[in-house]
Amino acid sequence: MMKRCVNAARLSPSAANLQPLKFITIRKNLKEIFQHTNWAGYLDWEPNEDKMPRGYIAIVKKDGEGWDLDVGIAAHSICLTAFEDGLGTCMLGAIDKEALSDILPIPEGYSLELMVGMGYPAEKAEVTEMDDSVKYYREGEVLKVPKRALEEVWIQY
Ligand SMILES: Cc1cc2nc3c(=O)[nH]c(=O)nc-3n(C[C@H](O)[C@H](O)[C@H](O)COP(=O)(O)O)c2cc1C
């Protein structure tokens, strides 16, 4: 499964086809890795260790080469591929890059950009129409994620 995710990331579009990224699949030291991630900033909540990801893919980029945009594109390929396999994912940008760089086998000349946490979803999330706030919230057991309306974001030319 993680191999499929990395393969999808590898095949993703890349500016000038420079392909400045490498992908580290992480299946061990999960508790320690988890301590250097931050979750759901709008909620007074963090997943406990029962609900923490069962794996991560760290995206590292060659220093000074290529576009940062490649990172997001590859991350999304990873998320979509994991979803096909029934897994939930969360992109993690609020991470302690220094601490994680000490743990992970990051090749010389590369820097950690983003992590994708993955596992079997422990809860249900639902899209909801946005009123005036981008903040996601809980309604009972369900995580409600406000999205801007189609008319708000769609400009026809
Ligand atoms: C670049 C990026 C970084 C993110 N970093 C974090 C993070 O550090 N912690 C977290 O809990 N969620 C993180 N997220 C997840 C967003 O909060 C989430 O995508 C957003 O609330 C919309 O929810 P949805 O992905 O379920 O539609 C990140 C998302 C992106 C695209």
The ligand as an SDF file (V2000), in Angstrom:
LIG
                    3D

 31 33  0  0  0  0  0  0  0  0999 V2000
   -0.4010   21.7650    3.5490 C   0  0  0  0  0  0  0  0  0  0  0  0
   -1.3270   21.2320    4.6210 C   0  0  0  0  0  0  0  0  0  0  0  0
   -0.8520   21.1050    5.9240 C   0  0  0  0  0  0  0  0  0  0  0  0
   -1.6880   20.5950    6.9280 C   0  0  0  0  0  0  0  0  0  0  0  0
   -1.1910   20.4160    8.1840 N   0  0  0  0  0  0  0  0  0  0  0  0
   -1.9720   19.8780    9.1380 C   0  0  0  0  0  0  0  0  0  0  0  0
   -1.4440   19.6100   10.4400 C   0  0  0  0  0  0  0  0  0  0  0  0
   -0.2810   19.8580   10.7280 O   0  0  0  0  0  0  0  0  0  0  0  0
   -2.2660   19.0530   11.3680 N   0  0  0  0  0  0  0  0  0  0  0  0
   -3.5590   18.7180   11.0680 C   0  0  0  0  0  0  0  0  0  0  0  0
   -4.2540   18.1910   11.9480 O   0  0  0  0  0  0  0  0  0  0  0  0
   -4.0880   18.9530    9.8440 N   0  0  0  0  0  0  0  0  0  0  0  0
   -3.3190   19.5090    8.8790 C   0  0  0  0  0  0  0  0  0  0  0  0
   -3.8280   19.7170    7.6200 N   0  0  0  0  0  0  0  0  0  0  0  0
   -5.2120   19.2850    7.3300 C   0  0  0  0  0  0  0  0  0  0  0  0
   -6.1950   20.4610    7.1590 C   0  0  0  0  0  0  0  0  0  0  0  0
   -6.4780   21.0140    8.4190 O   0  0  0  0  0  0  0  0  0  0  0  0
   -7.4470   19.9250    6.4610 C   0  0  0  0  0  0  0  0  0  0  0  0
   -7.0960   19.5380    5.1320 O   0  0  0  0  0  0  0  0  0  0  0  0
   -8.5690   20.9450    6.4000 C   0  0  0  0  0  0  0  0  0  0  0  0
   -9.0470   21.2120    7.7020 O   0  0  0  0  0  0  0  0  0  0  0  0
   -9.7430   20.4970    5.5160 C   0  0  0  0  0  0  0  0  0  0  0  0
  -10.2020   19.2490    5.9280 O   0  0  0  0  0  0  0  0  0  0  0  0
  -10.3460   18.0540    4.8690 P   0  0  0  0  0  0  0  0  0  0  0  0
   -8.9300   17.7420    4.3920 O   0  0  0  0  0  0  0  0  0  0  0  0
  -10.9700   16.9300    5.6460 O   0  0  0  0  0  0  0  0  0  0  0  0
  -11.2110   18.5310    3.7450 O   0  0  0  0  0  0  0  0  0  0  0  0
   -3.0230   20.2230    6.6100 C   0  0  0  0  0  0  0  0  0  0  0  0
   -3.4790   20.3560    5.2990 C   0  0  0  0  0  0  0  0  0  0  0  0
   -2.6490   20.8510    4.3110 C   0  0  0  0  0  0  0  0  0  0  0  0
   -3.1730   20.9560    2.8860 C   0  0  0  0  0  0  0  0  0  0  0  0
  1  2  1  0
  2  3  1  0
  2 30  2  0
  3  4  2  0
  4  5  1  0
  4 28  1  0
  5  6  2  0
  6  7  1  0
  6 13  1  0
  7  8  2  0
  7  9  1  0
  9 10  1  0
 10 11  2  0
 10 12  1  0
 12 13  2  0
 13 14  1  0
 14 15  1  0
 14 28  1  0
 15 16  1  0
 16 17  1  0
 16 18  1  0
 18 19  1  0
 18 20  1  0
 20 21  1  0
 20 22  1  0
 22 23  1  0
 23 24  1  0
 24 25  2  0
 24 26  1  0
 24 27  1  0
 28 29  2  0
 29 30  1  0
 30 31  1  0
M  END
$$$$
